[in-house]
């Protein structure tokens, strides 16, 4: 099958563009004609289009909006093929529009919607599983809406975590950049001016000048060493074993490790509860949820738990193993398994840990803001104090 890009006119005279897979150029034109479209141009997709789609995949936010539109159209009684094409036409991002059009082509040829979406490679596994459940249960609109809600909660969760980690990092980088600029550019000029006067300098000024000299002599070497160290760490993390070990180490960090653990626990509980509520069996649900957990160490815990569940073990003891999720998760899952309401318990667990995550982030930012202000103020204040002490020491009459 060859992929073709087309531009056509419908019965109302409006221009319709899209993509389809067909065995030949003539077959593509025939399929357009069968769909009530008059082909204006049909051409084979080039390598540049495929490369752009590969390196610019659909964003989660675009998928979320597309799922909500699909759910609305299906709930309104629109056939799934027409709903897919309408959603594709309303999608601004080219990569997602292309994948929805491909999915529509597959559905038109007799494939199920879940298989058509899975074949595109851009849709999360939880979306595919929920669509599969919706097709078998006859509640496709409900499952599409649940998938969109799951992606929305994941997006909000990710923005919360990024906000907590990004703010202090940006402030520190800006502060260190400002101080480095002063050391490399301003302080050397001050040093040359003071040395010409041949006057004794105050201790803070002497210390500032010594630091500036050290930065001038070793800044390049230090920068190269740090860059090489960071590159080595990234290359090590790119390996399977390196990713596992660094993710385990990240969970042990003070404060920020706690934030990452709460975020992963929230994602795990919410997605697992969502899948179980939709009728997915526990082993399949665990298999689907594991890749959605960004921390590879915790994802490995989930996959190991799945193996034991498949062999007849209960889920709760597997989640209580040390080094994994918080102890509360295993205890509440045990209650849910005994009461038969595991999906509801997991949903409540997700909401609870989400609330704890928001509170933890709020407290961290409340503490970090004044701490960073004091730190930056101390650095900049020391530079200015040293400068003015030097100016005062060489003033007339001193």
Secondary structure, 3 states (H helix, E strand, C coil): CEEEEEEEECCCCCEEEEEEEECCHHHHHHHHHHCCCEEEEEEECCHHHHHHHHHCCCCHHHHHHHHHHHHHHHHCCCCHHHHHHHHHHHCCCHHHHHHHHHHHHHHHCCCCHHHHHHHHCCCCHHHHHHHHHHHHHCCHHHHHHHHHHHHHHHHHHHHHHHHHHHHHHHHHHHHHHHHHHHHHHHHHHHHHHHHHHCCCCCHHHHHHHHHHHHHHHHHHHHHHHHHHHHHHHHHHHHCHHHHHHHHHHHHCCCCHHHHHHHHHHHHHHHHHHHHHHCCCCHHHHHHHHHCCCCCHHHHHHHHHHHHHHHCCCCHHHHHCCCCCCCHHHHHHHHHHHHHCCHHHHHHHHHHHHHHHHHHHHHHHHHHHHHHHHHHHHHHHHHHHHHHHHHHHHCCCCC
